[in-house]
Structure formats: structure tokens, C-alpha cells
């Protein structure tokens, strides 16, 4: 797509955005894979429509405020990237545009306060846990009340009970011969909402000869801040992780959004003194399923009875990181029958904080995803992202487990509940 964007005024970010806009040929292959287009059927709520809007804004032909309703509805799931025959880096475009536009947009004081509260709470487990504990206690009382959607949505996503997070050791030794030494990103919201995922991840890595470091110096990956346009907040968290994970072979992530967020550090720190260090760290980031598949997976004993598992592709694993086969390989090697749902490429509606800011669209997508998963006839659902797990479980009457949780149960000789 031709453009007349004033690159000299935008600096390195402008080059990134212009490159993505130039690559788009307006073919429309992205339309069927875009979740907002699937629900709303509006051209401006599709990737190519949004690319046109961003071009017009950057050229000065369209006021930013007129484009924002359509751009804000984008989940940044990057299903369009998988579908695009021209290789448009839409994920980079929407991330950089949101950073650029956040400095220029108008937000009402209440909206600004709500966003700030989320960004100063969710990435910090010590702050987030007391709020979740309070929410869990109040959930039975608040759920029946006619609350505004903005309050009802987060309450519905809370678990019925909260697991206790045990203190982490600094080092978890490998079982048998050590095959790798890795740092585990412990995450933020996941540590509060489902700490069993980290415990299971450590167990599975140990069983596969991997030494795991749970480094205390680490921070949240910064993805929530980055995709909300909080550039300085995201950079501060990224810089802490650059230092914390400097001396490990790999950085292992067990949340698709976190892995994708850390791989975006070079984009986040573009033109900064840490840009090269960010590139080195991003190259070491691997999803749990990828490192196990590459090392040569040592599978657990199979379940005592046949078990059908519907695998849900988290968008930031399948689309942003291009990882689909590795988790399926692990599940099949563990003796499980893996079933494929319809519309695997469509987002479930979680998308970081999306289900808090756009609850109606998120609910429509969550219900659609749950129906497709249930239609497989599976006994349970496996996925690789805490956001997807929480979102899907709200609309599905089947157990939803993280891939690591499912594998850890089998290593322990326990039968997954179906």
C-alpha cells in the first residue's frame, strides 16, 4: 500500500509502521481469521481496514479520535499474520501505533484512572493477590447483582477459590543427567490465579533433565503494559529481565502472551542502549513445549484409560510465535488423543486485558470458542496460556488445564479429572 507518512517526524517507530503498511496489498485473506470481523462484519474492524485507518492518521488525513474506536477493538491476536500471503508484520504495526497514539489521545479521568490501576496492579503479584482474594470472597454476593458490565466481567472471570503459592527455591535440579539450564519466567497474574502452572512446569522440566532457576530478580514480562501503550512501564520491566536472565541458556515461558512479549523486547527497546541486549535475550526465549520438543521429550506413563484432549491454540503461541506442533507432539507422546476444534485460528477473547475493556465482544468470542471445543467430544481441554484458560473456563463445563498441568499429573501417576 502506497503512503505519504512523514517518516522524518516519527523516527525509528515510523519506519516500523511504514514498512508494515507498505507490505499490505489489501487482498482480504485476513478477513476470515479476524475475530472482530467475524463478529461485527465491518471492514474497519478488520486488519486491512485498520491498516488503512492507521495510514490515514499517520499521513494527517484522519483525526486520531475517529480511528480509535476501531483500533481499540483489535485484540492484537495476530491471526491475520498467519493468514497473510504478503508477510505483513501487523503485530509490530499495532503495538508501535498504540505506543505512538497513547501520547496523543484523549482519555477521560475515570478511564485513565482505571487503566492506571490495572497497569500498576496486574504486573505485580504482591499487589494483585490481595485484590483477587477480596474478589473471590465477594464473588458469591456480587455475582447475582445487576452490576455494570465493566464490573460484572472481571468478577465472572475470578476463580471460585484461590490456590496458595508456595515460595520458590532458587534452583530446581534436573532429574538424571542435566540437558539444559534455564530460567523460568514466573509471570504475574498467573502466579496469583493459577500457581499450579508454574509448579507443574518445573516438575515437567526436571523430569526431562532440565535444571530450572526461579530467579528472584525477574519481573513481569511487560506485555500488558506494552499492548496498553505504556511504553515506559514496559521498558522498566524489560530492563529488569534483561539483567535477571543474562546468564541462562534459555528463558522458558509457560504463558503464550509472556513469551511473545519477551520476543518483542527488540521492538520495545528500538533505538535504546539496550537494543542489542534485547535481541540476545529474545533469541533465548522459548515456550515450554518448544524446549521439550527440541531436547527430545521423555514422556510420562500414559493414562490408564483412553483420554481425549481438545487442544486450544493460544493466539500468541500459534500466531505470534508460530508454535502449533510442539504442544501437540508432547500430548500425543504422552498417550493422549488430541482433537482439533473448528475455527482454531479465532481468538477466545481474552487477549491480555481485552475482556476487561471490551466485555461484550470478549464474551461473544469466549462462548464461540467454548462451543467449538465442546463440539469435539473431548474429555478435557489443554492450552498454553493462563488468559485463554481463564476465559474459556468461564463458558465451558469441561476441565481446562495447562499443558504442563496435564503432563505433570501423568508423571505423578495421577488420572486427570474429566
Secondary structure, DSSP 8 states (H G I E B T S, - for coil): ------HHHHHHHHHHHHHHHHH-----TTGGG-HHHHHH--GGGSHHHHHHHHHHHHHTSS-HHHHHHHHHT-----HHHHH-TT---HHHHHHHHHHHHHTT----HHHHHHHHHHHTTTT-HHHHHHHHHHHHHHHHHHTTS---HHHHHHHHHS-SS--------SEE--SSS--EEEEE---SHHHHH-THHHHHHHHHHHHTTEEEE--TT----SHHHHHTT-HHHHHHHHHHHHHHTTT-SEEEESSHHHHHHHHTHHHHTTTSTTHHHHHHHHHHEEEHHHHHHHH--------SS--EEEE---HHHHTSS---HHHHHHHHHTT-EEEE-TTTTS--S-TTTHHHH-HHHHHHHHHHHHHHHHTTT-SEEEES-HHHHHHHHTT-SSEEEEHHHHHHHHHTT-----
